[in-house]
Amino acid sequence: MLTKIIEKKWFALVSLVLALLALWYAAALVMNGKQIIQNYERKHQTWTYSQVIDQAYTVKRPMLPAPHQVAIELKKSIFDKSVTSKRSLIYHAQITLNSTLLGFALGSLLGILIAIGIVHNKTLESSLMPWVIASQTIPILAIAPIIVVVLGAINITGVVPKAIISMYLSFFPVTIAMAKGLRASDTLHEELMYTYNASAKQVFWKLRWYSAQPYLFASLKVAIAAALVGAIVAELPTGAQGGLGSRLLSGSYYGQTEQIWAALIVSALLGSILVWIVGLVEKRLLSRRGGPANV
């Protein structure tokens, strides 16, 4: 009976979650305990280990909030606030989501166009590909304020500057994967199409594009996660009034670590949902192409 339970998929997931929670509580005890001891010593007061343990999970502005403290903050920020309130994480997640989706769409389109150009033009590949690779060596925190200032000078504000920063992070994986995918078509199939006098356009849409789709969706999962990171990072140095990035920033300003961790968890959940949606679209496409519907 025990062996059958251990073999279940949910058992591994539950075990991992419980192990992470135990490690989290232990780390919170150590880090917050040091903070409490320092407070006692600063006031020249005596302390006991039982006092430290009792206060470690209830101290205000802890160095590392315990899981239940983060859960309370999530409840306050999600369920106890209206979605239109600036204290609601749903409100901030929606703002970040708008920038993420726009940046993801622009980045995916740009990546696909660059990959098509690279595959069909060797001169473009030798001249453009090094710049595509070099673009990812520039720290996003360095260029984010520059992009916002430059676009603000021409009266472009709001979602667009953050979307462009998201695009900057998301186009690269799409470019690399699509360039690989467009070249992954079978040589014999390509020669057969040319034997039947197929045009370059027909070869692209009926062969190359078809073979590139698995590569495309694999890169889209990476790209949409990168776009979310770009949107959050764009909100940090720009002083945005809304978004998960601004929530993280305000939490760090006022030492509200529970707020920081709650925003991080919502960000992670949002990213997981977005990747899951891309995967769902991929499965539907595979079923239409003749693959199994329940991959």
N, C-alpha and C positions, 0 to 999 in steps of 0.2 A: 504493500500500500504506500509506504513512504517513498519507495523507489519511483512509483508512478507519479507521485506528486512532484518529486524533484525533476522529473523529465518534462513537466509541463512548462510552456513558455512563460506563463504568468509568474511561476515560482522564481525564475531567474530575475525577472523585472522587479518583483516585490523584494527579493533579497538585496538587489542592488540599491533600491530606494532606501530600505531600512539601514543598510551599511552606510550610505551617504548621510542619512539623518543622524546616526550615531556619531559619525566622524564630525559632523557639523556641530552637534551639541558639545562634544569634547573640545573642539577648537574654540567655541564660544566661551566655555568655562575657563580655559587657559588665558585667552586674550582679555576677557572681561575681568577675570580674577586679578590680573596684573593691574588693571585700571583701578579696581576697588582698593587693592592694597596700597597703591600709590596715593589714593585719596585719604586713606586712614593715616598714612605716614606723614602726609603733608599737614594734617591737622594734629599730629603728635598724639594720635589715639591708638589704643591697643586693638588688635583684631584676632579673630580665630578663624580656622578653616571652615567651620560650619557657617559663620557669618558670610564669608566670601562665597561659599556655594549657594547659600540662600539668595544672595543679591546678584549673583552672576547673570541670572536669566531675567532679572527685573530692572536692572540699572537703566537709567535714562541715558540716551545717546551712547549706546554701547559701541565698543570698537567693532565687534562682530555680533549682530543681533541673532538671537536663537531662532530656529524655524517657526516656533509658535508666535514670536513677536512679528516676524515677517508676514505670517498668515493673518494676524490681526490687522496689520497695515493694509494688506491686500483687500480684506473685507471692508475696511473703512473707505478705501480708494475706489473700489469697484462697485460694491453692493449698497453702501450707505450714502453714496453721492450720486447726484443726477449726472447723466452722461453729458450734459451741457456745462457742468461745473468745471472750473479750471483746476479743481482739486481731484477730479476724477481721472483715473488712469485710462479709462475708455476714451475720454475726450482727447488725451494726449496721444494715445495709440492711434486714433483716427488721423490725427494730423501727420504723424510719422508715416502712417500707411499711405497717405496720399502722395507724399514725396517718394516713397519707396516704389510704388507701382508706376508712377510716371518715369522715374529714373530707370527702373527695370525695363520698361517698354522701349525707352530711348536707347539704353545700353544694348539690349538684345538686337534691335534694328541696326544699330551702328556696327555691332560685332558681326552680324550676318553679312552686311554689305562689304565690310573690310575683308572678310573671309572669301567672299565671292570674287572680289577684285584680286586678291592674292593668288587664288587658285588659277584664275584665267589669265593672269599677266605676271610673268616671271620678273619683269622689271619692277613692277609694283611690289612684288614680294621682297626683293632685295633692298628696295628703298624704304618701304613702309614698315615691314616687320620689325626691324631693329628699334624703330621709334615706338612701336606698340609695346614691345618688351620693356624698353627704357622707361616708358610712362609709369609702369608699376613700381619703379624704384623710388619715386618721389613720395614722401610721406603725405598722406591725405590731410593731416592736421596743418601742414605747411601751406597747402594750396587752397584749403577751404576758405580761410578769410580773404584771400586774394580774389577768388571767384565771386564771393559775396560783395566785396567792395567794388569790383569792376562792373558787375551787373547792376549794382545799386546806382552807380554813376549814370547809367543809361535807363534808370527807372524800371529795372526788372527786379522785383522783390517777391517775397512770399514763397510759394512752393517751388518755383522754377530754379532758383539757385541751389536749393537743397537737392532737387531732382538731378541737376547736372552733376553734382558731386556723387550722387548714387550711380549715375550713368558711368562716371569715370571709373568706379570700382567694378561695375558689372559687365562692361563690354569686353574686358580682357578674356575671361574664361570662354565666352561665347565665340570670340574670334579664333582662339586656338583650337577649340573643339570642332567648330564648323570647318576650319581649314583641313583638319584631319579627316572629318567625316566626308567632305566633298571629294576627297581623294581616295576614299575607302571603297568605291564602287569596283566591281569585278572588271578586270581588263578585258576578259573575253566578252562580257556583256557590252562593254563600250565599243569594242571592235565590231560586234554583231550589229549594233545600231548604226554605226558608220557604213557597214556593208549594205544596209537597207537605205542608205542615203539620208539618214536622220540629220537634222540640223543641230547646231550647237545648242539652240534653245530647247529642242526636244530631248537631247541628251541630258541637259541640266535638269529639266523638270521631271522626266520619266525615269532617270537613273541616279544622277548625282544627288539630287535633293532627297530622293527616297532613301538612299544609303546613308545620308547624313543625319536623318531624323533621330536615331538613337543617340548619336553624339550630341545633337542639339539639346535634347531634353536632359541629358546628364549635365551639360553645362548650364542649362537654365536653372537647375536646382542650386548650383553653386552661385549663379549670378543673382538670383533673387535674395539669397542670404547676404551676399555682398552688398546688394542695393539697400537692404535694411540697415546694415552696419554703416554704409555711407550716409544715409539719412540721419541716423542718430549722431554720428560724428559731426555732420554739418550743423547740427543744432547746438553743439557744445561751444565752439569759438565765436559763433555769430550772435549770441545773446538772444536766441529765439524765445518768444513768449509762450510757445506751445510746443508739444512734442515730448517724446520720451527722453530725448537728449537734454531738453531744458529741465525736465523733472530730475534727471541725474545731477545736473549742474546745481539746481537750487538745493537739492539734498546735501551736496558736498559743501555748499556755502554755509548752511546752517547746522551742519553736523547731524543731519537726520539720516542715520545709516539705515533705519528701517525703510525709509522712503527710497533710498538708493537701491536696496536689495529688491524691493517690490517692483520698481521700474525695470530692473534687470530681469526678473522672472517673467514679467509681462512681455518684455522684448524677446526673450527666448521662446515663449509660447507663440508669439506672433510669427517669429521666424519659422518655427516648426509647422505651423498651420500653412504658411505660404509654400513651403517646400512640399508639404503633403498635397496641396492643391495642384502644384505642377506635376507631381507624381501621378495624381488621379487623371489629369489630362493625358499624360503619357500612356497610361493603361488603356484609356478609351481609344487612343489613336492606334495602339498595337492591336486592339480587337478589330478595328476597322480595316487594318492592313492584313488581317488574317491570322494574327497572333492570338493567344489565349485571352479570353475576356477577363479572367480572374487571375492575372499574373501576380 
